[in-house]
Amino acid sequence: AFEAWVRQAVLDNNLDAMVNYRSLAPAAQRAHPTQEHFLPLLVALGAQRAGDTVQGLEGGVTYGMLSMHSFMWGQTGQV
């Protein structure tokens, strides 16, 4: 549920939800008991440029619990 929530929030460019993911996302504490592996996604969101589009890259799940889902940002036609 956490991965699906994050994926949708990123694809919707819902920055407010992403910044407040600890209180809004389902099972956020369980998925990320500490934040060091999640915060780089917020940096990437903040680095996007006006007009960038985002694409989700399915990476599967490793060890039955570790999401390898990634995102790629770029200008239309370059993503």
Contact map, one row per residue, 1 for C-alpha under 8 A:
1111100000000000000000000110000000000000000000000000000000000000000000000000000
1111110000000000000000001111001000000000000000000000000000000000000000000000000
1111111000000000000000000000000000000000000000000000000000000000001000000000000
1111111100000000000000000000000000000000000000000000000000000000000000000000000
1111111110000000000000001100000000000000000000000000000000000000000000000000000
0111111111000000010000001000000000000000000000000000000000000000000000000000000
0011111111100000000000000000000000000000000000000000000100000000000000000000000
0001111111110000000000000000000000000000000000000000000000000000000000000000000
0000111111111110110000000000000000000000000000000000000000000000000000000000000
0000011111111110010000000000000000000000000010000000010000000000000000000000000
0000001111111100000000000000000000000000000000000000011100000000000000000000000
0000000111111100000000000000000000000000000000000000000000000000000000000000000
0000000011111110000000000000000000000000000000000000000000000000000000000000000
0000000011111111110000000000000000000000000000000000000000000000000000000000000
0000000011001111111000000000000000000000000010000000000000000000000000000000000
0000000000000111111100000000000000000000000000000000000000000000000000000000000
0000000010000111111110010000000000000000000000000000000000000000000000000000000
0000010011000111111110000000000000000000010000000000000000000000000000000000000
0000000000000011111110000000000000000000010000000000000000000000000000000000000
0000000000000001111111110000000000000000000000000000000000000000000000000000000
0000000000000000111111111001000000000000000000000000000000000000000000000000000
0000000000000000000111111001100000000000000000000000000000000000000000000000000
0000000000000000000111111001000000000000000000000000000000000000000000000000000
0000000000000000100111111101000000000000000000000000000000000000000000000000000
0100110000000000000011111111000000000000000000000000000000000000000000000000000
1100100000000000000000011111000000000000000000000000000000000000000000000000000
1100000000000000000000001111111000000000000000000000000000000000000000000000000
0100000000000000000011111111111110000000000000000000000000000000000000000000000
0000000000000000000001000011111111000000000000000000000000000000000000000000000
0000000000000000000000000011111110000000000000000000000000000000000000000000000
0100000000000000000000000011111110000000000000000000000000000000000000000000000
0000000000000000000000000001111111101100000000000000000000000000000000000000000
0000000000000000000000000001111111100000000000000000000000000000000000000000000
0000000000000000000000000000100111111000000000000000000000000000000000000000000
0000000000000000000000000000000111111110000000000000000000000000000000000000000
0000000000000000000000000000000001111111000000000000000000000000000000000000000
0000000000000000000000000000000101111111000000000000000000000000000000000000000
0000000000000000000000000000000100111111110000000000000000000000000000000000000
0000000000000000000000000000000000111111111000000000000000000000000000000000000
0000000000000000000000000000000000011111111100000000000000000000000000000000000
0000000000000000000000000000000000000111111110000000000000000000000000000000000
0000000000000000011000000000000000000111111111000000000000000000000000000000000
0000000000000000000000000000000000000011111111100000000000000000000000000000000
0000000000000000000000000000000000000001111111110000000000000000000000000000000
0000000001000010000000000000000000000000111111110000000000000000000000000000000
0000000000000000000000000000000000000000011111110000000000000000000000000000000
0000000000000000000000000000000000000000001111111000000000000000000000000000000
0000000000000000000000000000000000000000000111111101000000000000000000001100000
0000000000000000000000000000000000000000000000111111000000000000000000000100000
0000000000000000000000000000000000000000000000011111000000000000000000000000000
0000000000000000000000000000000000000000000000001111100000000000000000000011000
0000000000000000000000000000000000000000000000011111110000000000000000001111000
0000000000000000000000000000000000000000000000000011111000000000000000001111001
0000000001100000000000000000000000000000000000000001111100000000000000111100001
0000000000100000000000000000000000000000000000000000111110000000000000111000001
0000001000100000000000000000000000000000000000000000011111000000000011110000000
0000000000000000000000000000000000000000000000000000001111100000000011110000000
0000000000000000000000000000000000000000000000000000000111110000000111000000000
0000000000000000000000000000000000000000000000000000000011111000001111000000000
0000000000000000000000000000000000000000000000000000000001111100001110000000000
0000000000000000000000000000000000000000000000000000000000111111111110000000000
0000000000000000000000000000000000000000000000000000000000011111111100000000000
0000000000000000000000000000000000000000000000000000000000001111110000000000000
0000000000000000000000000000000000000000000000000000000000001111110000000000000
0000000000000000000000000000000000000000000000000000000000001111111000000000000
0000000000000000000000000000000000000000000000000000000000001111111100000000000
0010000000000000000000000000000000000000000000000000000000111100111110000000000
0000000000000000000000000000000000000000000000000000000001111100011111000000000
0000000000000000000000000000000000000000000000000000000111111000001111100000000
0000000000000000000000000000000000000000000000000000000111100000000111110000000
0000000000000000000000000000000000000000000000000000011110000000000011111000000
0000000000000000000000000000000000000000000000000000011110000000000001111100001
0000000000000000000000000000000000000000000000010001111000000000000000111110001
0000000000000000000000000000000000000000000000011001110000000000000000011111011
0000000000000000000000000000000000000000000000000011100000000000000000001111111
0000000000000000000000000000000000000000000000000011100000000000000000000111111
0000000000000000000000000000000000000000000000000000000000000000000000000011111
0000000000000000000000000000000000000000000000000000000000000000000000000111111
0000000000000000000000000000000000000000000000000000111000000000000000011111111
